Each structure stands twice: as C-alpha cells, then as structure tokens.
Amino acid sequence: LFIDWFDFKIILGKNGVPVAENFRMEQSTIADTIQVGQVRVRTLYLSVDPYMRCRMNEDTGSDYLLPWQLSEVADGGGIGVVEESKQDNLAKGDFVTSFNWPWQTVAILDGSLLQKLDPQLVSGRLSYYLGAAGITGLTALLGIKEKGHVAVGANQTMVVSGAAGACGSLAGQIGRLEGCSRVVGIAGTDEKCSILVQEMGFDAAINYKKGNVAKQLRELCPGGVDVYFDNVGGDISDAVISQMNQNSHIILCGQISQYNKDVPYPPPLPPDMEKIQKERNITRERFLVLNYMDKQETSVLQLCQWIQEGKLKVRETVVEGLANIGAAFQSMMNGGNIGKQIVSVSK
C-alpha cells in the first residue's frame, strides 16, 4: 500500500520567507494491517495556516508547538474518512479530524486522538471543520468573547487586520453578531476589500497597499477604535493602535508580518506605541484558543448555527492535490488566499 507524503526541509535561519521548494513529496509504504486502537484513514482535506511558519524553526517560540523535523512528514489540521478501524467508537465511513494530521494521502493513526465529525452540522461542507467550524472559527469567536469585551448597545467600533484571511473574515462578522456597531477591515487588494463589504457585511475596508492607512482610519472611524482584532502586527497595527480609545482592547490573534523575522512572540511594540498603550490603558494580552477548550463544544455549535442561518459567510481558497501543498503554504503566507486556505487531497 503506497502513500504520498511531504518530507520537510527547514529553511536556514529564522529570518526568511518560506517557499514551495522547502517541501518535497515522496512515495513510501505503510503497514497493510492495523493494531488494536488504530484506524486507517484516507485524507480528504489539509489545512495550511500562518502559525506553521513558526514550526519551520528549531525553536518555535511556543511551548505548545513542536518544530517540524527535517525529512520527516509534516503535519497540521486535517480531515479524513475511516477506511478500516480497530477503535471501538469509530467505524468505516466515519469522518474524523485531528490538529496533528500527517501530510499523507493515507495514514494509520491512533483512533483515540481523532475527533468524529457530523457532516450535517456544516451542511456537508466538511472542510469547514478546518476553518469556520474549527479552530479558526473558535479563535475568532472566543477571541472576541474573552478579550474583546464587546457589549451590545455600547456603540463600539472594531477594526480587523488581515480581514480577508481565514480568521479575520470571520472575526469581523462575529464582532457584528456579538454587538459591535461598526466594523472596518484592512486587507491587501481591492478585490478583498470589495468582498468584505459586499459579501461579509463590513461597513468599510481599507486596502493597506493604497494610500495612507492612518488617514483612512481616521475618516472611517471618527469615534476612534474600541476593539482591534490583530492578525498582522507591524506598521498596520501601529496605525490602528494610534487611534484606539481609552480602555480599549486588542485581541492579539496573530502577527503574520513578523513571522519571517527573528523576534519574540508577541513582538514588542515600538516605544511610541507602547506609550500610547499604557497611557490609554489598552489591553494587549496574548490569546491562545487552546486555553479555552472547555468552551469548544458550545462554541462550535454556535458557529454551525450561524453558518446554517446564513449569518456567517464562509470563504475558502481551495488547492487541489497533495503535490501542491507547498505552493499553497507559500501563497497563503503571501496573502494569496481569501478566507481559509484548504488543500483538497482526495474526494
């Protein structure tokens, strides 16, 4: 029984931009029998995400992420279908997921580490469990609930950077559903900005590659910024922070602009921004969704309900074939995706 997989080559040093050539695909064999507690699965979908850039370093900068090893199979969020099972609660035909799914077309996995999925909750769109109904959606929802301090009727303005990405596109919509009166997104193309406003219900969107971001923010957020869902860090975040109100809140979700640099996480603010943060009592605490897994079940059900009701619009950028996962990762890191970047491995 043959499988294809990616072996992973780490780029040299912590500073650098990942490219498709950092990956190679090989053909290998797996056992034709499984042991008690194991399942053989066929991979359907794999996820590539910005946090994976940290796994390209020997020191990931995080105690919950292990580095990818040279010439070993890479892994990440994945979904598959059970083809054979010796795990009591899983049967052939069940759909399952894991945060540590190997980048293989077929794999033998420990059944106890897999989560069974209900396709009906996402109207048959299983890939949503890697995005809007998975860790990505949970990050957006729980980030806003736990760190955003959004209150219905409080007339709050939310700004989202990386707003057309997997998490940002959901965060803006969830901010509105949770009570924000105005939502402004920051993205990198006119197409993305148009989708945010026309499809996802943002009040306005800024193309940060055109014009002065700070000036546009002042025009679009005349009452200042109360909640900032930060996916990017760097100069864009500085422009937002400079216009945040007293006792406002930063939801520190990601810092993609800094991931190719040798800096600590979260990256420290420049001195002038740090001064603003302290003077205005702006909260900026690291947010890790894994710390709130006791709220996972009810939160996923909420996300699925919003999706079914059409209140949460979902976008995916799908690349076909395991052979193209390296290119999909590179494209995602360069902002080539709208919504969640998904790799479809098999049907």
C-alpha positions in Angstrom: 0.0 0.0 0.0 1.6 3.2 -1.2 1.2 6.7 0.2 2.5 10.1 -0.9 3.8 12.5 1.6 5.8 15.6 2.1 9.1 15.5 3.7 10.0 18.8 5.1 13.2 20.8 4.8 13.7 23.7 7.2 14.9 26.9 5.6 18.2 28.2 7.0 17.9 30.6 9.9 14.9 32.2 11.5 14.8 35.1 9.1 13.5 34.2 5.7 10.4 33.7 3.5 9.1 30.1 3.1 8.9 28.8 -0.5 7.4 25.7 -2.1 10.9 24.3 -2.6 11.2 23.9 1.2 9.0 20.8 0.7 9.4 17.6 -1.2 6.9 14.8 -1.9 7.9 11.1 -1.6 6.3 7.8 -2.1 6.5 5.2 0.7 4.8 2.2 2.2 2.7 1.8 5.3 1.7 -1.4 7.1 -1.1 -3.4 5.4 -2.6 -4.3 8.8 -3.6 -2.1 11.8 -3.3 -2.8 15.5 -6.0 -2.6 18.2 -6.9 1.1 18.8 -5.7 2.2 15.4 -7.6 3.3 12.2 -6.5 3.6 8.6 -7.8 6.8 7.1 -7.8 8.4 3.7 -7.0 12.1 3.8 -9.7 14.4 2.4 -8.6 17.9 3.4 -5.5 19.5 4.9 -5.1 23.0 6.3 -2.2 25.4 5.9 -2.0 28.2 8.4 0.3 31.1 9.3 1.3 29.5 12.7 3.1 26.8 10.7 5.8 29.3 9.8 6.9 29.0 13.5 7.3 25.3 13.0 10.0 25.8 10.4 12.4 26.9 13.2 14.1 24.6 15.6 12.7 26.9 18.3 9.1 27.6 17.6 8.9 30.2 20.2 5.9 28.4 21.7 5.5 25.7 24.3 2.5 24.1 22.5 4.0 23.8 19.0 6.7 21.3 18.1 9.1 22.1 15.2 8.8 20.1 12.0 11.8 17.8 11.6 14.0 17.6 8.5 12.9 14.7 6.2 10.0 13.7 8.5 6.4 14.0 7.5 4.9 17.4 8.2 1.5 17.7 10.0 -1.3 20.1 10.8 -5.0 20.3 10.8 -6.6 17.6 8.6 -9.8 15.7 7.9 -10.2 12.2 6.5 -12.5 9.2 6.2 -12.0 6.0 8.1 -11.3 3.0 5.7 -10.6 0.4 8.5 -11.0 0.6 12.2 -9.9 -1.2 15.3 -11.0 1.6 17.6 -14.3 0.9 19.4 -16.1 4.2 18.7 -15.0 4.6 15.1 -16.3 2.7 12.1 -15.6 2.5 8.4 -17.0 5.6 6.7 -16.8 7.9 9.7 -15.3 11.3 9.1 -12.6 12.3 11.6 -10.3 15.2 12.2 -7.1 16.0 14.1 -4.9 19.0 14.8 -1.8 16.8 14.0 -2.9 15.1 10.8 0.1 13.9 8.8 0.5 15.3 5.3 -0.1 11.9 3.6 -2.8 10.6 1.3 -3.3 7.5 3.5 -2.3 7.1 7.2 -2.6 4.8 10.2 -3.5 6.8 13.2 -4.3 6.4 16.9 -8.1 6.3 16.9 -8.3 7.8 20.5 -6.7 11.0 19.2 -9.3 11.6 16.5 -12.5 13.6 16.8 -15.5 12.3 14.9 -17.3 14.9 12.8 -21.0 15.3 11.9 -21.3 16.5 8.3 -24.9 17.7 8.8 -23.8 20.5 11.2 -22.0 22.1 8.3 -24.5 21.1 5.5 -22.0 18.6 4.2 -19.1 21.1 3.8 -16.6 19.0 5.8 -13.7 21.4 5.1 -15.5 24.0 7.2 -14.3 22.0 10.2 -10.8 23.2 9.4 -12.0 26.8 9.2 -15.2 28.4 10.2 -16.5 25.5 12.3 -13.0 24.5 13.6 -10.0 26.1 15.3 -10.1 29.1 13.1 -13.8 29.9 13.9 -13.2 29.2 17.6 -10.2 31.6 17.6 -12.4 34.4 16.2 -15.4 33.7 18.4 -13.6 33.1 21.7 -11.0 35.8 21.0 -13.8 38.4 20.7 -15.7 36.9 23.7 -12.7 36.6 26.0 -10.5 39.5 25.0 -12.7 41.9 23.1 -15.2 43.0 25.8 -17.8 43.6 23.2 -21.2 44.6 24.6 -24.5 45.0 22.8 -25.6 48.6 22.7 -22.2 50.0 23.6 -21.7 51.6 20.1 -18.2 50.0 19.7 -16.1 50.2 16.6 -14.0 47.2 15.7 -11.1 47.1 13.3 -9.8 43.8 11.9 -6.4 43.5 10.2 -5.8 40.6 7.8 -9.5 40.9 7.4 -9.9 38.8 4.3 -7.9 35.9 5.7 -9.3 32.7 7.4 -9.7 34.2 10.9 -10.1 37.9 10.0 -13.0 37.3 7.6 -14.9 35.5 10.4 -13.8 37.9 13.2 -15.4 40.9 11.6 -18.7 39.2 11.1 -18.7 37.7 14.6 -17.9 41.2 16.0 -21.0 42.4 14.4 -23.1 39.4 15.6 -21.8 40.0 19.2 -22.8 43.7 19.2 -20.3 46.0 17.5 -22.0 48.8 15.8 -19.2 49.4 13.2 -16.7 47.0 11.7 -13.8 48.1 9.5 -11.4 45.7 7.8 -7.9 46.1 6.5 -6.8 43.9 3.6 -4.3 43.8 0.7 -6.3 44.1 -2.5 -9.3 45.9 -3.9 -11.0 42.5 -4.5 -10.6 41.5 -0.9 -12.0 44.9 0.3 -15.0 44.5 -2.0 -15.8 41.0 -0.7 -15.5 42.2 2.9 -18.1 45.0 2.4 -20.4 43.5 -0.2 -20.4 39.8 1.0 -19.4 39.8 4.6 -21.2 42.9 5.9 -18.2 45.0 6.9 -19.0 48.7 7.0 -15.8 49.6 5.2 -12.5 48.2 4.2 -9.0 49.7 3.6 -6.5 48.4 1.0 -3.3 49.0 3.0 -1.3 49.0 -0.2 -3.1 52.1 -1.4 -2.9 55.4 0.4 -2.3 56.3 4.0 -3.8 53.7 6.3 -3.8 56.0 9.4 -5.6 58.8 7.4 -8.2 56.4 6.1 -8.8 55.0 9.6 -9.4 58.5 10.9 -12.0 59.0 8.2 -13.7 55.6 8.7 -13.6 55.5 12.5 -14.4 59.1 13.5 -15.2 57.9 17.1 -11.9 56.1 17.4 -11.3 52.3 17.7 -12.7 50.3 20.7 -11.7 46.8 19.7 -8.8 45.7 17.4 -8.6 42.2 16.1 -4.9 42.0 15.3 -3.8 39.4 12.8 -0.7 41.1 11.4 1.3 43.3 13.7 3.9 45.7 12.4 3.1 49.1 10.8 -0.5 48.4 10.2 -1.1 47.6 13.9 0.8 50.8 14.8 -1.6 52.8 12.7 -4.6 51.2 14.4 -3.2 51.5 18.0 -2.6 55.2 17.5 -6.3 55.7 17.1 -7.6 53.5 19.8 -9.7 54.9 22.6 -9.2 54.9 26.3 -9.8 51.5 27.9 -10.0 49.8 24.5 -8.9 46.2 23.7 -6.5 44.5 21.3 -7.3 40.8 20.6 -3.8 39.6 19.8 -4.6 36.7 17.4 -1.6 36.7 15.1 1.4 38.7 13.8 1.9 37.4 10.3 4.0 40.4 9.3 6.6 39.4 11.9 6.7 35.6 11.4 9.7 35.6 9.0 11.8 37.7 11.5 13.8 36.6 14.5 11.7 38.4 17.1 9.9 37.1 20.3 6.2 36.4 20.2 4.3 38.5 20.7 6.6 41.1 19.2 7.2 44.1 21.5 5.5 47.4 20.4 7.7 50.3 19.3 8.3 52.7 22.2 5.8 55.3 21.0 3.1 52.7 20.6 3.9 51.2 24.0 3.5 54.7 25.5 0.0 55.0 23.9 -1.0 51.6 25.1 -0.1 52.4 28.7 -1.5 55.9 28.7 -4.8 54.8 27.3 -5.0 51.6 29.3 -5.3 49.4 26.2 -5.3 45.7 26.9 -2.9 43.7 24.7 -2.7 40.1 26.1 -1.6 37.1 24.2 -4.6 35.0 23.2 -4.4 31.2 22.8 -7.6 29.4 21.9 -6.3 26.2 23.3 -6.7 27.6 26.7 -10.5 27.8 26.3 -11.2 24.2 25.0 -13.8 23.8 27.8 -16.0 26.1 25.7 -15.3 24.3 22.4 -18.4 22.2 22.1 -20.9 25.0 22.7 -18.9 27.5 20.6 -18.7 25.1 17.6 -22.5 24.6 17.8 -22.9 28.4 17.8 -20.7 28.8 14.7 -22.5 26.0 12.9 -25.9 27.6 13.7 -24.7 30.9 12.3 -23.4 29.2 9.1 -26.7 27.3 8.6 -28.7 30.5 9.1 -26.6 32.4 6.7 -25.4 34.9 9.3 -21.7 33.8 9.0 -20.5 33.8 5.4 -17.6 31.4 4.7 -14.9 31.8 2.0 -12.4 29.2 1.1 -9.4 29.1 -1.3 -9.0 25.5 -2.4 -5.9 24.0 -4.0 -6.2 20.5 -5.5 -3.7 17.8 -4.8 -1.1 17.0 -2.1 1.7 17.8 -4.5 0.6 21.5 -4.4 0.6 21.9 -0.6 4.0 23.7 -0.5 2.8 26.2 -3.1 -0.5 26.6 -1.2 1.5 27.4 2.0 3.7 29.9 0.2 0.7 31.6 -1.4 -1.1 31.8 2.0 1.9 33.4 3.7 1.9 36.0 0.9 -1.8 36.8 1.2 -2.9 34.8 -1.9 -5.9 33.4 -0.1 -9.4 34.8 0.5 -10.8 33.1 3.6 -9.5 29.7 4.6 -6.7 28.1 2.6 -7.6 24.5 2.1 -5.8 21.7 0.2 -8.1 19.1 -1.2 -6.2 15.8 -1.2 -8.9 13.3 -2.3 -12.7 13.2 -2.9 
